[in-house]
Amino acid sequence: MTDEVWKRAGIVSPCVKICMIHPEAGLCTGCLRTRDEIAMWSRYGDAERAEIMEALPDRRSRLVRRRGGRAGRLQRKD
């Protein structure tokens, strides 16, 4: 059996199988979608998927990398 069976016309998922929601940005660190977008992806039409795909590159800047481990968090002044 080949993977051809599972292919479909339309926009495929941006999932890269690195699934972890960033606690502050609320985005998956792998695909940059929100939890709701991930959950609803199979129900969205091509127009909705295209809109999300277009927005993904701009979301990368919303992910703030943590530095310093526990000590860095304790010293951080929010």
N, C-alpha and C positions, 0 to 999 in steps of 0.2 A: 504494500500500500504506500502511496506517495503522499506528500503534503498537499498536493493539488486538491485533494478532497476538501481540505479545510479552508482553502482560499475563497474569498468572496469579493465581489465587486464593491467598490466604495473605499472609504477611508479606514485604514487599519488603526489599531490601537498604538499609541506611542509608548506603551509599556516596555521597559528594558529589564524587567525582573529585578529591580533594586527597589523594593517596596518599603519605604519608611517615611512616615509623615513628619515633616519638620514641625516641632512643637510651637514655634512662634509664627511661622508663615502659613501653616496649615496646608502645605503643598507636599506632594510626594517628592522626595529628593531624587528619584530616578526619572520620572516622566513629567514632573511639574504640574500634574493635575491635582485638583482638590479631591477630597473624599467623595463628595457628591458626584463630581464628574467621573470618577473611577466607577462608582456604583451604577451610574446611569448610562455609561458608555454604550452598552449593547442596545439600549432603547433609543438612543439619539439617532436622528436622521443625518444624512450627509452634510446638510447645511450647518447643523449644530456642531458636528464633529469638526468641520472645516474651520468654524469660528474659534473653537477651542485650540485647534492645532496652530492657528495663526497667532494666538495669544501666548503660546508656550515660551518662545524665545525671550520675551520680555519679562517673564516671571523669574528667570534665573537670578536676577539681581535681588530678589526678595529673600533669598536664602542667605542668612548670615551664618557664617561658620563660627563655631565655638572654638575658642583657643584657651589653653591653660588648664583643662580638666576641672576637677573640683576646686582647686585653689583659685583658678581663674574666675569661676562662678562666684566664689565667696568674696573676691575682691571687686567684682563688677558692681558698679553703682547704677542701678536701673532707675 
